[in-house]
Amino acid sequence: MIKVHGVSLSPFVRKVLLTLEYKGIDYELSPVFPGSDDPEFRKISPLGKIPVLEHDGFFIADSSCICRYLDNTFPEKSIYPESFQDDARASWLEEFADSRLVEALAGLFRQRFFRPKFLGKPAEEDKVKELLEVTIPSALDYIESITPNEGTLISGGVSIADISVVTCFLQAQYADFEVDGKQYPKIKRYLDIALDTDLVKNRLANEQKDLAKMMAG
Ligand SMILES: N[C@@H](CCC(=O)N[C@@H](CS)C(=O)NCC(=O)O)C(=O)O
């Protein structure tokens, strides 16, 4: 049995859920909030971060470690390219997404969605300005430069690079962020296709249900 400890509104949890759903693996989501100091959670997540994967009594933290473990354990529909160079490039884009793109797009989510909805505080406008004028353009300039005119980020099919990058843009949707197609035509084309897949549409529909539950209780 597979259990994911975390909440689906986290970009890193979403990355794992998209991987499971893409590969058609059944799982259960066990809600744990980021930074939980529950001692049982700290045993399985020494850094206190979500997600953590549980598989038949085996526990592993960190979305990158989890996705690699899942792909090794369930090799059907692999999300890691076969060639060593493509695999390295996919891992690099995963790393860029998990660091710089998360900082930019989840940063906006935090300001415009998380603070007002969950903390009852307004966005910090100086931070929003910095995100919109500096952090996000710098991250998107790079993503635009590596996005192909057609197909997936690494040619040959969906990879961990696509899953990691797309989860960040989904995060930004909660902050009403839209990619400017004039400035970033390749990202726009790529996202229009990704967002129209059943994989992404079903994920977002499930997030809405999770969000409604969270807001209710
Ligand atoms: N490198 C980790 C990062 C996970 C992460 O930063 N998760 C955030 C939630 S989006 C978290 O749990 N933060 C709580 C904290 O840092 O205390 C991964 O890929 O899983």
The ligand as a MOL file (V3000), in Angstrom:
LIG
                    3D

  0  0  0     0  0            999 V3000
M  V30 BEGIN CTAB
M  V30 COUNTS 20 19 0 0 0
M  V30 BEGIN ATOM
M  V30 1 N 13.3080 19.1910 -1.2020 0
M  V30 2 C 12.0250 18.9070 -0.6220 0
M  V30 3 C 11.3030 20.2090 -0.3200 0
M  V30 4 C 9.9680 19.9840 0.3560 0
M  V30 5 C 9.4160 21.2630 0.9670 0
M  V30 6 O 10.1060 22.2930 1.0610 0
M  V30 7 N 8.1590 21.1880 1.3770 0
M  V30 8 C 7.5690 22.3260 2.0520 0
M  V30 9 C 6.0890 22.4400 1.7020 0
M  V30 10 S 5.8360 22.9750 0.0630 0
M  V30 11 C 7.6390 22.0720 3.5420 0
M  V30 12 O 7.3080 21.0040 4.0050 0
M  V30 13 N 8.0630 23.0920 4.3020 0
M  V30 14 C 8.0890 23.0120 5.7450 0
M  V30 15 C 9.3730 23.4790 6.3210 0
M  V30 16 O 10.2840 23.8320 5.5750 0
M  V30 17 O 9.4430 23.4700 7.5640 0
M  V30 18 C 11.2170 18.0290 -1.5860 0
M  V30 19 O 11.5150 18.0410 -2.7720 0
M  V30 20 O 10.3340 17.2920 -1.1160 0
M  V30 END ATOM
M  V30 BEGIN BOND
M  V30 1 1 1 2
M  V30 2 1 2 3
M  V30 3 1 2 18
M  V30 4 1 3 4
M  V30 5 1 4 5
M  V30 6 2 5 6
M  V30 7 1 5 7
M  V30 8 1 7 8
M  V30 9 1 8 9
M  V30 10 1 8 11
M  V30 11 1 9 10
M  V30 12 2 11 12
M  V30 13 1 11 13
M  V30 14 1 13 14
M  V30 15 1 14 15
M  V30 16 2 15 16
M  V30 17 1 15 17
M  V30 18 2 18 19
M  V30 19 1 18 20
M  V30 END BOND
M  V30 END CTAB
M  END
